[in-house]
Amino acid sequence: MACPFFVPSHRLEIAGWIRAPRLPLGDPFGGACHARPADVIEPPESRQRELCNCGYARDRCDRFPRDGAADAVRFSVTDETLTMLSFVYVVEKDHAPVEYGTLKYAIEDARLDSPNISDILVQQARAFLESYLSRRAIVRAAAP
């Protein structure tokens, strides 16, 4: 589960982990912390790996708001055709859903149908899709 205040912008190398954990965005990402909108920063890579990419940073990150409405965000593909991906997002607090919804991604024109969700969630969804589609391309290339 990614931190709900994390805006991913670029992939990080897997090399930072001995064995990469299963990450909510698929791959590790670097990006910016928007926990304080007036003071957006890019935390050190080690903090991004430990907290931003993995969520549940309340009481572990000095930037995480104590009264934050959510702790983490997760994504999962629910349906896939040659032209469309459907996937869900779940925003969690205390390991329980507080918000959820379904998103659709048109593969041909890279259009993400993202009604009524925050810009941060849109950026996280795009990072998740980037990881998912790159893995799918690898699997298809390896298939006989």
C-alpha positions, 0 to 999 in steps of 0.5 A: 500500500502506497502512502496516500500523500505520495506522488510517484514520478519515476521508477527506482532501481530494485537493487535497494532491496536484497529481495524486493517486497511486493509493492502496491504500485508494482515497482518501487517509485521515487517521487514527492511527499504531499503530506504538507501541500505548502511544503512538497518535498522529495524525501531521501530515497531510503525513506521513499523505499521504507515509507512512501512506497509501502504506506502505513507511515503514521507515527513513523514519518514526521511529515505524516499528519496525525489526523490523516484520513487514510494510511495507505492505498492499494490497487488490483486489476479486476478485468482485462481485455485486449483494449481495456483494463478495469482495476480497483483502488482501496484507500485504507485507514487502520487496515480497513477500507475508507474509500474505494472505487473502480477505474478503467484504462483504455489501452489503445489511447492510454486514457484513464477514466478517473472520475472524482478522485484526487490528483494524487490517486490518479498519479498513483494509479498511473504508476500502478498501470505502468508497472502492470503493463510492463510486466504484462509485456514481459509475460506476453513476450515470454509466452510461446 
